[in-house]
């Protein structure tokens, strides 16, 4: 069950505190205890051992959504620099799963207290995160929910902090349906098929179209990427010239769809909706080239995860409850002038 957004404790109980207690206990014993240095991996001996080290591991920083997420986290840390240190990491593109797994391992080896991660794949990251938890790291999942069945197989519980993607996509689809007619035909640009949020958004779009009596004549993954979305949208328009709208599971793909529609000479004839509310799409909404998107508050999403992790770290009764975060419909009417 989801719980309200958490706020961080002023001085969380960190793994360094636990290590210090364990080392003190060792001094009273003749043998049997190991020790671990609390000096960061970069050799900065001046780092405050009382401040937990938080690693934020994101997907592609080439995607404006994640660069916005990074800036939001950095701003939050600068305002709470007495409470935690922040290390941010990203991968080159949404498909670089091996590098994201390696980042998890590297952060654990460097001695971080917390990992807040937006996994590129809902299944592939679970084993590495299980190992991180086993090493004593607090792990919080944001943005893209980890696969429940794989979590159960790995016997690990990791809280998810993020929006209801299916509901958000349904809201966007419902809004689009108001500008269409029953029997109209549309196409869907899906996210990665192994990403839970991509699956949920597709299901939300499908539910909205079914309720409105609108037919989805093409649905294909563009892997969250603008260039792939451009190519796939062009193909959809060629194969289904009757298409009235494109529903994109993120705004990067919506940008590709808009470009393909323009190249086909159909600007104003084919509507586009997206998901994420990146700055570039905001401008397109104002210009009437995108009808709507969903704002899951990317600048705050990592912050919500960090605050939840710090609360868990500072509690003697650690919780693994999920935290549902806001998602809002963005249209020309809701954008500030």
Buried (B, 14 or more C-beta within 10 A) or exposed (E): EBEEBBEBBEBBBBBBBEBEEEBEEBEEEEEEEEEEEBEBBEEEEEBEBEBBBBBBBBBBBBBBBBBBBBBBBBEBBEEBEEBBBBBBBBBEBBBBBEBBBBBBEBBBEEBBBBBBBBBBBBBBBBBBBBBBBEEEBBBBBBBBBBBEEBBEEBEBBBBBBBBBBBBBBBBBBBBBBEEBEEEBBBBBBBBBEBBBBBBBBBBBBBBBBEEBEBBBBBBBBBBBBBBBBBBBBBBBBEEBEEBBBBBBBBBBBBBBBBBBBEEBEEBEEBBBBBBBBBEBBBEBBEEEBBBBBBBBBBBBBBBBBBBBBBBBBBEEEEBEBBBBBBBBBBBEEEEEE
